């Protein structure tokens, strides 16, 4: 069996926790007795009850002899909450169907072994592809010690992100703007380059949908972030990533202004992006939404550091060779060297078109194993 309405429901429930559980994964669970759902739950937030505990509590005595469907292998250790395996065993669940194993070394098939030792039948792999896609950020963070990087931009049909005069504001309509803010809400942190801060003075908060705002990250090689920036006026934490060679005086000034300064090695006169990503991961950032501008976006693409692309296309033509495009960077020398993308989803949002894409070399491969120490696991 590769598909199941009960696991599909568990995956649907897991999405309700999106944006609130990090650095934990999103997890959903349903308890099934005699072909009927008798309890369901999802992980609502860091430090709150896990999905299995919620579902079992809802099921009560009906959980005895029941089947439990969960999107991730149940935990078997004391973290911020007690182990889920103990709850499953105490409720005398008969069978557990988990979509994927938890790569967290404190769990990683140990939950399965503990349940089986107590007489509970455990099967892993039901709707695994969907579950891996759902928790792509958590899986990469655990396996690689790096955040899952998404790159987002909005542009006209001729690939421009502003007019040659520098005017940009919003090319897209209300529906696209709401979706862009939803992407922010779902990310642990949103990032821009110092050029974007100087030009647009963004807040980088969530305003057009309900939900919490992510941490804000500015890639600022020499710590030139203006003290009058709206980023420093309040809101979620501001992380300024700069080169180790940057001015100590500016480090102190920005720290006093409320920013957290992260120093990393330089690379060709700029911040070393891999070192920066590793440092962000150590601070609990499992997913990073990069919003620009063209210079920062081009650097991420040149170094093949983007896991997913979100592109909004507005039905406009602005023209002029001097008008800025979405991507800077070195770019490809030949067509054969271009980054090839696979479209995962395309959707009309009002008059605009929304595309979700992944690099072809990683399409369907969100769980590439390459363990890197440093990420502090929260689950």
N, C-alpha and C positions, 0 to 999 in steps of 0.2 A: 504494500500500500504506500503510494507516494503523495497522496492528497487526503485531506480529511476536513469536513466542515467544523469539527471541534477544534482542530489545530488552527484552522483559518480564523475562527472566533478568538482564539488565544492571541494570535498575531494582531487582530483588530484591537483587542483590549490593550495590548502592549503599547500601541501608538498613542493611547491616551496619556501616557507618561512622558511623551516626547518633550524634551526641553526642561524637564524637572528632575531627572534621576542622576544625571552625570555627576561623578565619573562612573556611576553604576550603569549597566545596560538597561534598556527598556525591556520589560518582561510581562507577558500575559499568561493567565492560567484558567482552565475550566475543569470542573469536576463533573464526571458523567456517570450516571447510574441508570441501568436498564435503558440505555439509548437516549436519556434525557439529561440536560444540563441541570445540576442541582446546586451548583455554586460556581462563581467566577470572580476574578479579581485581577488587579494589575499593580505593578510597583508605581506608587504615586509620587515618590520623591525620596531623595537621599536621606537615610536614617529612618524612613517609614517602613511599614510592614512590606515584606516581599509578596509577590503575586500569589505564590502558593499558600501563604498564610491567610491572605484575604479570601481566597477561593475556598479553602478548607473551613474557615470560620463561617462563611456563608452557607456551606453545605451542612455543617454540624454532623449529626449522627448518620446522615445519608452518605457520608464519605466512606463509611465502612464497606469494604468490598467493592468500592467504585474504581473507575479509571480516572487518572489525572493527566491532562494534556497541558504541557508547559513549553514555552518557546526557548528556554535555556535550561540546561542541566541544573537541578536543585543544588543549592550550596550546602556544605556539610561542616562549616566552621562558624565560630562566633566572630562576627565583624561588628558592624553598627547595630545589627539585629541578630537574634539566635538563628541556628542552622535550620533550614527548611526541611532537611531530611528527617530530623527528629519529629517535626509536626506531621509529616507524611506517614511515618511509622506509627505514631501514637494514634492517628486517625484510622489506622488499619486499611489504608488504600491497597487495592489488589495489584493494580498495574499503573506504571508511569510511562507516558510517551513524551520524550523530550525532543525538540527539533534539532538542537545541536548541543555538543558538549561545551562546557565553559572552559576557555583556555586559561583562566586565572589559575596559576599553579597551586593555589590553596584548594581548588575544587578539582579541575581537570580529571574527570572520570572517577574521582574519589567519592563524589556524591552517588554516582551509579553503583559503585562497589558497596557502599554502606547500605544502600537500599536493598540491594540483592542479598547481602548478608542477613538482612532482617526478613527475607522471604518475599520482598516486593519485586515483581517482574518489571524490568526496565528495558525500554527500546529507545534508541537514539537514531534520528535521521529523518523523521517524518516532516516533510516540507522544509528540509534543511536549507535549500537555496534561498527561499523567501526569508528565513530567519537570519541567515548570514547577511543578506542585503539589508535587513532591518537594523541589525546591530553592527554594521560595517565599521563605524567609528570606534566602538568599544573593542572590537576584535583587533583592529589595527593598533590601537593604543596599547593593548595588552601584549600583542605579539612583537611590535616594533618599537614601542616606546615613543611613538610619534602620533600627532593628531591626524585625523582624517581631514584632508584639505579640500574644500569646495571653492571654486572661483566663480564669481557672479558678475555679470555686467549687463547693461542695457544699451542698445545701439540702434541706429537707423538701418534701413535695408542696404545702404551703401557703406555700412560698417563704421559709422562715425559715432563718437560719444559726446561730441560738442560741436558747435559751429566754429568756423574759422575765427570768429570774433571772441571765442572763449565762452559764449553763452551756452548753457546746457540745461539747467534746472531739470525738468522731467520730460523726457521724450515720450514715455509710456503713460497709459491711463491709470485710473483708480484701481482696477482689478489687478493689474500687474504690480502696482505699488504695494497693494495689500499682500500679494504673494511674496514680494521681496522682503517685507517685514516679517512674514511668517518664517522665511528662511533664517532671518536673524534670530527670531524667537527660539528656533530649534537648535541653534549653534551654541557652543560654550563660549566662543569669543568671535568677534568680527574684527577684521584687520584692514587698514588702509596704509598708504605711504604718506610721507610728510608732505609731498606735493599736493595731494588731495586735501590735506588738512589746511594748507595755506590757501588753496584756491576756493574750497567750498565751505570750510569751517563747519564740518558735520558734527552732529550729536552722536550718531551711530546707536540710537536707542530704538526700541520698538514702540511705535505710536499708532500704526494703522490697523493693528490687530490686537487682541487681548493676549496678555502673557508677559513674562519677565524679560528684561533686556539682558543681553550677554555682556561679558567683559569686553572692553574696547582695547585694541592693540594698534599701536602706531609704529611702523618701521621707520626709524629716524636716525640715520647713520651718525650724525654729529650732534644730536640732541638740540635741534633748533626749534622744537615745538613752542609756538608762541604762548606766553602765559595768559593771553587774552582768549585762548581757544575755548570754545564752548565745551570741549571734552573735559576741561578742568573745572568747569562750573558746577559739577555735581553729577550724581548718577553712579552707575556701576564702575568698578575698578578700571583704571586706565593703565595699561602696561606699555611702556615705551622701550622698544628694542633698539639698542645702539651698539656701536663698535666699542671694544674695550679701550680703544685709543681716544675716546671722546673726553671732553673736558670734565674734570672732577667738579669744577665750580658749577657747571650746568647740571650735573647729576644731583648736586645738593639743592639747587634752585628748583628743579622739577619735583624732587622728592618732597620738598617743603610745600609745593603747590598741590600735592596730593597724588602724584603719579608714582607708580612703581617702575623703577628703571632696571631693565634686564640687559646685562652686558654680555656680548658674544664676540668671538673672533671676527675679523673683517675678511672679506674675500673680494679681490679686485676693486677695492675702494668702497665696497658696500657691506652691509650686514650679511654674514654667512647664514643663509636661510635654514640649512639643515640643523645647525647648532641652535638657531632660534627656535625651530620647531621642537627640538628635543627638550629645550628648557621650558617651553610652554607646556609640553606634555607632563613634565615633572611637577608643574603647578596645577595639574588636574584638567588641562584643556584636552579633551578627547576629539573635539570637532572644531575646526577653524574655518570661518567663512571669509574669504578674501574678496573685498569689494573694489579694489583698485588703489590708484589709477593705473594707466597703461604701463608705466615703468615697473611697478611692483608686480602687476599681472604678468608682464612679459618675462620677468625674472623667474617667477614660479613655473611658467610654461617652458622656458628654456631649459630649466633644470629637471623637468619632468616630475614635479612635486605635486601636481594636481590630481586628485582622485576622482573628482566629479565637477562638471561644468553646468552652470545654470545661466542660460542666455535669454534675454528678453529682446524681441525684435519689434520695433515700432514701424508702421507703414509710412515712413518718411524718407525723403531724399534731401540731404542738405548740401552735398557737393563740396567742391573746393579741395584741392590737394593739401592745403595747409590745415584743414580741419583734423583734429586728433582722432585716431582710431582706437579701438579697444585694447590692442596689444602693442606694447613696445618691445623692448628686449632685442636680442641679436637676430632672432627669427631663423628660418630655414634657408640654406644656401640653394637647395634644389627641391622640387616637389616631392622627391622620394624621401627627403629628410623632414617633411612636415609632420606635425602631430596628427595622427588619424583618430577620429572620434566615432563612437557608435551611439546612435540616438536611442535612449531608453524610453523617453516619453516626449510627446509634443502635444501642446494644448493651446486652444484659443482662449485668451483672457481679454474680453472686450474686443477692441480692434487690434490688439497685439498678439504676438505668437510667443509662447514659452517653450523652451527646449531644455531637456535634461539629458546630458551626455556623459560618457566616460571614455577615457583613452582605450583604444582597441586592445592594447597589450594587457590591460588589467580587467577588461570586461568579463564579468562572471567569476573574477578571482579576487574577491574582497578579503579572503582569509589566507594571505600568503604568509607562511611561517618564517619569521626572522626575529627571534627573541632579542630584545634589548632591555637591559636593566634600567631602572630609574623611575618608572611610573608607579605611583603609590595607589594600590588598588583599594577601592572603596567598598566593594560588595562583600 
